[in-house]
């Protein structure tokens, strides 16, 4: 197993590798999807994948997160259901987490 020293140069090397991997996956995905015809089936798959990734992030936080994380999730869900707009819901979730963590 290879390890990288946690010196300034080592940390910069890690950041560079992470940047390259991120760019490769982003551009690679766009490159591949440009060659796939968008049928209803493909569109359904993409929508399902987006939802499953979101659920994979949110569910562990709902169970293992602190009170601020739970307040953020609840607030975001309530605002999203009430308004149907994601940006205000996310903003309200950030504010709820900050307030709970500041005062509790």
Secondary structure, DSSP 8 states (H G I E B T S, - for coil): ------SHHHHHHHHHHHHHHHHHHHHHHHHHHTTS---HHHHHHHHHHHHHHHHHHHHHHHHHS-HHHHHHHHHHHHHHHHH--HHHHHHHHHHHHHHHHHH-
